[in-house]
Amino acid sequence: MTFAWKLLDQYTFIQYAEFCARLVVACACGAIIGFERSKRFKEAGIRTHIIVCCAAALVMILSKYGFADLIGPGGEHLVGTNSTDPARLAAQIITGVSFLGAGIIFHNGSSVKGLTTAAGIWATAGIGLAIGSGMYILGIFTTIIVDVIQIIMHKHTIGVDSMRIGRLRCTTSSPDAFRQQLDEYIDSKGMQILDVKIEFSEDGTTAYELTLRMGRDMTISDMSGFLESMDNVKAISFEMENS
């Protein structure tokens, strides 16, 4: 009973139940965003988003209510606590989550991956802060906005988002003819060359390794059909990054 009364020194059980409800709602919102990322096999999935959103909500609750014992009955600061700043705790969430997001972003050749997932992690932390402060409607509404944007913009891409990266490796005994045919094909498909590596061998063959940016409607079959039709190509390798 003594322990129970200590719990009630600052807040009632009903208030604690409200705090727990905020954590549950934060977990649900984080799961919704994480589910969409998980379906696309992204680096941060459901568990990561739930933990980030729940932890952010917890820190926000602590930031708002965890320092109530520093204030006297009349609203005055108790002795030695004039310099306290409860809001500082919540502010550090943004910095901490930024480091987490930076760990998700990685550079792969000429492409950068993980930007959208990192932005989603950052937004999830903001949602957790909103719910932790008791702004349920704002947090839930933001969850819906982020999830809808992720889904819609993935299906209807614009600009660079409508492109994907492909890597072509091939060896040819007729480099001049190869380059001419490849340039014509790239121009006709609206592709862009991001990086080129050329290696000359003693047997007279030339090895090319190209990093290409192409439309998402481009398939491996389309590229393979073109490469197989080329003359004097001894070895071909083509891979395409997942969207």
ABEGO torsion letter per residue (X at the ends): XAAAAAAAAABBAAAAAAAAAAAAAAAAAAAAAAAAAAAAGBABBAAAAAAAAAAAAAAAAAAAAAAAAABBAAGBBBBGAAABBAAAAAAAAAAAAAAAAAAABBBBEABBBGAAAAAAAAAAAAAAAAAAAGBAAAAAAAAAAAAAAAAAAAABBBEAAABBBBBBBBBBABAAAAAAAAAAAAAAAGBBBABBBBBBBAAGBBBBBBBBBBBAABBAAAAAAAAAABBGBABBBBBBBBX
